[in-house]
Amino acid sequence: MRTIIYSSDWCPFCARAKMLLDHKGVTYEEINVDNKPKIRAEMTNLSGRTSVPQIFIGKTHVGGCDDLFALERQGKLDELLSNNKD
């Protein structure tokens, strides 16, 4: 399974999202959008959102940090992660 997080160096929400993924032991690919308009446009195209972070677990667009933490609070994050294992 491929987990991708589009992020920015100066984004506290990105840091929080990565901390949760790290805590869960998730290996993820971080794609930094700082000063990269083409990469940011790719992120916007894929997610329909312009803010960071944007998180994808497998083929599922999770959304941003609040969305990720909402899944965790609902007990659905572990299920999503396990359903998207290779």
C-alpha positions in Angstrom: 0.0 0.0 0.0 1.2 3.4 -0.8 0.5 6.3 1.6 1.2 9.7 0.3 1.1 13.0 2.1 1.4 16.3 0.3 2.9 18.8 2.7 4.7 22.0 3.4 7.6 22.7 5.7 5.9 25.4 7.6 2.5 23.7 8.1 1.7 22.7 11.7 -1.2 20.5 10.5 1.3 18.6 8.2 3.5 18.0 11.2 0.6 16.7 13.3 -0.6 14.4 10.5 2.9 13.0 10.0 3.3 12.5 13.8 0.1 10.4 13.8 1.2 8.3 10.8 4.6 7.9 12.5 3.0 6.8 15.7 1.0 4.2 13.8 4.2 2.9 12.1 3.0 3.9 8.7 5.6 4.3 6.0 4.6 7.2 3.7 5.9 9.2 0.8 6.0 12.9 1.6 5.7 15.2 -1.3 6.6 18.8 -0.5 4.7 21.4 -2.4 6.7 24.5 -1.2 7.7 26.6 -4.2 6.5 23.9 -6.6 3.5 25.1 -8.4 3.3 22.1 -10.7 3.3 19.7 -7.8 0.7 21.8 -5.9 -1.4 21.8 -9.0 -1.1 18.0 -9.2 -2.2 17.7 -5.5 -5.2 20.0 -6.2 -6.1 18.0 -9.2 -6.1 14.8 -7.3 -7.7 16.0 -4.1 -9.9 18.9 -5.2 -8.4 20.9 -2.4 -5.6 23.5 -2.3 -4.6 23.2 1.4 -2.0 21.0 2.9 -1.7 18.3 4.1 -3.6 16.2 1.6 -3.3 12.5 2.5 -3.9 9.4 0.4 -4.0 5.9 1.7 -3.9 3.5 -1.2 -6.5 4.8 -3.6 -8.5 6.6 -0.8 -8.2 10.3 -0.5 -8.4 10.8 3.3 -8.3 14.6 3.2 -6.3 16.8 5.6 -5.1 16.6 9.1 -8.6 17.0 10.7 -9.9 14.3 8.5 -7.1 11.9 9.4 -7.6 12.5 13.1 -11.4 12.1 12.7 -10.8 8.6 11.2 -8.6 7.8 14.2 -11.2 9.0 16.7 -13.9 6.9 14.9 -11.6 3.8 15.0 -11.6 3.7 11.2 -8.0 4.6 10.5 -6.5 1.2 11.4 -9.1 -0.5 9.3 -8.3 1.7 6.3 -4.6 1.1 6.8 -5.0 -2.7 7.1 -7.4 -2.8 4.1 -4.8 -1.1 1.9 -1.8 -3.3 2.7 0.0 -4.8 -0.3 
